[in-house]
């Protein structure tokens, strides 16, 4: 069985869990508590020298980086494809995924936030300003790209779930968690509202992970408050 090293609230881990669920793959989750620096332990660094999550173990093969993991499991099982459609569609959904995973996420993740406070003296207000700046500018571009491609529906690519949605939904979770206004991203919000009602996404949500605290704020998952507000 596949083994996934994961932190319940990590966006990158959330991506990997969604992908595994969409593929219908069985996997064991091994929690790695980032707030306790378990990702920097000697044992974990043997698994992933970069000291991040997720990490996937398949027999004697170890893989890190969420997009590499998604590509790997997409190739393990052909259906449903996580990069569906023709060659233009496939390139487009990867463009969206990379825009989120490579352009937005590295600037706002826990590692960056910790460096801002520990080495640059940033207080909580400054860190939030940093977070809001990079998420809003990045997501404005993502919204524009999705609108420009003209195929958005229940998913970024109409009625076909893809790696674009897999990266988008955890980023939307993060923005809601930090109180970022989302009115400027109607297409992304509509896709989010659909995706988080699907069992594969619910099973992957931070709120439904075994290690999640009982008092965790409900953002996604079966009790997502913004779904009730929109009803």
Number of C-alpha atoms within 10 A of each C-alpha: 10 13 16 26 24 27 25 25 20 21 28 25 25 27 27 28 28 25 28 20 17 22 20 13 14 11 16 13 18 15 18 23 17 19 9 9 11 16 24 17 12 11 11 18 14 11 18 20 13 13 19 25 26 27 24 28 18 12 9 5 7 14 16 20 18 23 20 14 22 21 15 13 18 20 12 11 12 10 12 14 19 25 21 18 15 9 9 10 16 18 14 20 25 19 16 22 21 17 19 22 22 12 14 20 22 14 17 20 15 14 12 15 18 15 12 17 14 11 8 9 12 16 11 12 9 13 18 16 10 16 21 18 14 17 22 18 11 16 22 14 16 22 18 12 14 19 15 10 12 11 14 18 15 19 23 29 25 13 11 17 20 25 27 25 26 28 28 26 25 26 24 20 19 19 18 15 13 11 11 16 11 14 9 12 16 12 20 26 17 15 20 23 19 14 21 20 16 13 15 18 26 21 18 25 28 28 24 18 18 11 16 15 12 9 7 10 12 16 19 28 20 18 13 17 13 13 16 8 7 7 5
